[in-house]
Amino acid sequence: MSSARPPGRPRTGVNEVVFAATLSTVHALGYAAATVERIATAAGVAKTTIYRRWPSKGELIVDCLLDAFGPLPLTGASRVELMASSIRWIAAKIAEPGVGDAFAGVFSDAVSDPALREILVARLQDPYREALQDALGEPENRVLFFIDVVVGTLLHRVGMTGEPMADNDVAALLEMVLPHFTDGVSPQ
């Protein structure tokens, strides 16, 4: 009688284990020191297990971020509410342990790595941009500018202080950004 399971160790849950190890390693050591070897050790897997799934640290980080972010929760009845909830959501995600550092690190690496930049745009930015475009009925260039302003501000704060933006600063960001994108209407 033959076994239905292929030879070798079972691979169920490897992505989840690697993603958790990635964020905890980035959180503990910082993006630059979170090497694939260190992530593999923290995950309890071989380095080759990671490289079979993700050819580079950048691609691993992008998929890890996609997993951490999940879908954009578009909540609210008005444009102001939709945009405000999006800003609060991304600020909260960037504040999660390891996420802001991983995002800022891979973003920084993409500045001088065109292939990684393409991956960031296609796999990370475009799905969220498209969701916002559909929800808001805005053209691509305007939604991209909204993303640039909001995410750029949040990542700048992480990069300059090592800390995510505090709630009162997120509220101030809402007050500054939303009137520009919602015909002068401010959040309540």
Secondary structure as GFF3:
##gff-version 3
##sequence-region A 1 188
A	DSSP	alpha_helix	14	29	.	.	.	ID=ss1
A	DSSP	alpha_helix	36	43	.	.	.	ID=ss2
A	DSSP	alpha_helix	47	53	.	.	.	ID=ss3
A	DSSP	alpha_helix	57	69	.	.	.	ID=ss4
A	DSSP	alpha_helix	79	95	.	.	.	ID=ss5
A	DSSP	alpha_helix	99	111	.	.	.	ID=ss6
A	DSSP	alpha_helix	114	119	.	.	.	ID=ss7
A	DSSP	pi_helix	120	125	.	.	.	ID=ss8
A	DSSP	alpha_helix	126	136	.	.	.	ID=ss9
A	DSSP	alpha_helix	140	161	.	.	.	ID=ss10
A	DSSP	alpha_helix	167	181	.	.	.	ID=ss11
###
